[in-house]
Amino acid sequence: MIADLKPYAEYKGSGLPWLGEVPGHWEPKKLKHAFKRIVGGSTPASGNPRYWNGDVTWVTPADVSRSKRLRRSIRQITRAGLLSCSTELVPKGSIVLT
């Protein structure tokens, strides 16, 4: 797939030494300026069985690394698990980074 990509017509310095040049029409910016909302969170206590095997999708790095489009997760949490930590639900179609 990547072998099919052609180089852009022109490039410019990104202004970021670690990034180098980017396509001329790109505008490098911090993620916090590229999205309307960034959500973080924490994990429910792993040792508490009341928090696990529920009906709330729990996305992990393992889920993200195994597919381009996430359709289901390996694990689920309960409503109690969701309320026990600082994690938040995000709408279907959200971009997930880990």
Buried (B, 14 or more C-beta within 10 A) or exposed (E): EEEEEEEEEEBEEBEEEEEEEBEEEEEEEEEEEEEEEEEEEEBBEEEEEBBBEBEBBBBEEEBBEEEEEEEEBEBBBBEBBBEBBEBEEBEEEEEEEE
